[in-house]
Amino acid sequence: MPTQAKAAVIDEITELFQNSSAAVLTEYRGLTVAQLTQLRRSLGEGSSYNVVKNTLTKRAADSVGFSDLAPLLSGPTAIAFIEGDPVEAAKAIRDFARANPMLVVKGGVVEGRTVDAREVTRLADVESREVLLAKLAGAMKGNLTKAAGLFQAPLSQVARLVAALEEKKAADTPAAEAPAAEAPSAEAAADDTAAADTTPDTDAATADAESPAAATTD
């Protein structure tokens, strides 16, 4: 290939890397033209699936800071350049690979970060938008202003927010359970109740606030 033509190809691949929300590198050995066309269509509008030359792709990847892709650029390589939500595209690639095992996912780039094949699979396994939004609605305790803004957010962003909220909930759980572990026994509670009956109303209110029942409500 003439030098000028190679430079044009490198520029084209570079631009695809820069303008895509994700790029998934695959090995397509053994797939027919009809199967590759089917895969292209499944990726969604604006996305593409291109057979590439490894040497030229390495140079393009280096130019945009994706040098980590070099080990993946061996053998027959085709790249799915994704425009839009990378989760939906990852699901399409996963489903196609299940029906056509000749397709091998090598890894890629998702939102500016290089990932391996396992991370692409995990991205494809993200729950549906409806399930994630339901979880967020519960986590946000009815904050409709925040929740409304997420209905149009990319699924990957929604998934990250759900994961962060679940991690925070898990981290808060031990602190929430600590008072319960130190709660007075039933016998002690009964003694406190009896004592409260002989005190003024203000003291009774204080005893009620500190009783195990109040702790359970919290």
Secondary structure, DSSP 8 states (H G I E B T S, - for coil): --HHHHHHHHHHHHHHHHH-SEEEEEE-TT--HHHHHHHHHHT-TT-EEEEE-HHHHHHHHHHTT-GGGGGG--SSEEEEEE-S-HHHHHHHHHHHHHH-TT-EEEEEEETTEEEEHHHHHHHHT---HHHHHHHHHHHTTT-HHHHHTTTTS-HHHHHHHHHHHHHHHHHHHHHHHHHHHT---HHHHHHHHHHHTTS-HHHHHHHHHTSHHHHHH-
